[in-house]
Amino acid sequence: MTHQADGPRDRDRDPRAQEAPAAIPAAIPAAITAVNLEADDPRSLAAFWSAALGGTVISAGEQLYVRPAQPGGVGMFIQPLAGPRPSRNLTHVDLTVAWEDRAALVERLVGLGATHRWDVLFEHPGVRWTTLADPEGNLFCVAEHRPDHD
């Protein structure tokens, strides 16, 4: 018996061999347009984030949406907590302001009900940030990047 020149017969193939994976398509442009949060008191948390970011709260039943104040901004969906609160944030939001505006925004956010947690001011050249907690304890940062530093 002879083999064909263009490939092995089925019985000659290693059954453990896998076919080559299909090519992964090129990246498809996408944007983050919303962040989802769960809250013990969604209305209060939506009011905080609306005041903090200048957005408008839209109600959709138990879920609230904080529409971004600026075109292209990121909205926030806030809904009732679906289970026990995790012991720590798995993700958090970063707000970025112009260089030298961080302290003023932090002061404003604390006045709205945020809690100051810590500052990172000198550890990374060209960037400073303050970590806060919103009224439900979700951590978020206010960062400023020096304009002459990448």
N, C-alpha and C positions, 0 to 999 in steps of 0.2 A: 504494500500500500504506500502511496506517495502523498505528500502534503502539497497543497496548492501553494504557489509562490506568494499569494497575496494575504496569507494569514493562517493561523493554526485552526485545526478542527475543534469543534465544541468539546470533544472528550479530552483534548490536549490542554484546555484552559485550566488554570488554577481557580477552583471555585471560590477561593478567598479573595481573589483579585477584584478590585472595584473598578467600575468604569470611571474614566476621567470626569471630574465634576464639570457641569455646564459652566460656561464663563459667567462671572458675576457682572451684571450690567453696570455701566458707568453710574456715578452718583447722580441722583436726581435732586435738583435744587429744592430745598425746603427751608422753612423758617419756624422758629419757636414763636407761636402766637399767643399762647396762654399757659398759665401755671394753674394747677389744681390743688386746692387745700381742703382739708377736712377740719371742722371746728365744732367745739361744744356749743358755741353761740355764733352761728354763721352771720346773723345780721350785725352783731357788734364787730366781728372781724372784718366784714365787708365795709362797714362804716370807717373803721380805722384805715384800711388800705385805700379807700376812696379819698379820705382826707389826706393821707400821706402822699398819694400820687396824683391827686387832682382828677381822678376818674369819676365816672358816673356809675351808680349801682343800678343794675337791672335785675328784677326778680323773675325767676322762672320756677314757680312752685317752691320746693325746699332749697333749690339751688339758686345761688346769687352769682351774678357776673359783674365784675368791676371792669367797665369798658375803659381802655386806655385814653388818657387825655390827648395824646398826640398820635397822628397817623403813623402807622407802622409800629406802634408801641405794643407791649405785651399785656394782654388781659389776664384777669384772675377769676377762675371759677371757685366758689366757696360753697361747700355743702356740709350737711351734718356729718359728724364723726360716725363712721360705719362700724367701729369696734373699739377695743381698748386703744388708748393713745400709746404709740410707740415710745420707748424710753429715750430715743434720740431721733433727731432729724436725719433722714437718709439723703435729702437734698435741701438746698436752701437758695434763696433769691439773693442776688447781688444788685444793688443800686449803684450806679456810677454817676458822679457829679464832677464838675470842673475842679481843677486844682485849687485848693484853699476854700472850697465850699463845703467840705465834709463836716466840719465841726458845727456849722450853722444848721445843716440839715439834721444832724444827730440831735442837736438841741430841740429842734422843732418836733422830731419824731418822738422823743422822750416826753415832750409836752402833750402829744396826742395819745400817750399811753404805752409806748415802747419802753423796754427796760434795757439799760446799758449793761453789756456783759463784759467786753474787753476791747482793747485797742491793739492794733499792730501798726506801729508808726515808724520803726527804724530797722526792722528785720529784712526788708526787701527794698533795694534802691528804686526810687521812682514811683513807688506805690505805697499808699497808707490806707488802712481801713479800720472801721469800727464795727464790731459785731453787736447786734441788738437782738432782743426777742420781742415779737409782737405781743399783743395782749393775751394770746393763747399759748405763748411760750415757744412759737416757731422762730428759730434763729434766722436772721438775715444780716447782710453786711451793707455798709455804705462805704464805697471806695472812691478814691481819687488817684489819678495817674498824672504824674508830672508831664507836662506837654513835650518836653525835650527828651523824654525817655521812652523807649519802646517796650 
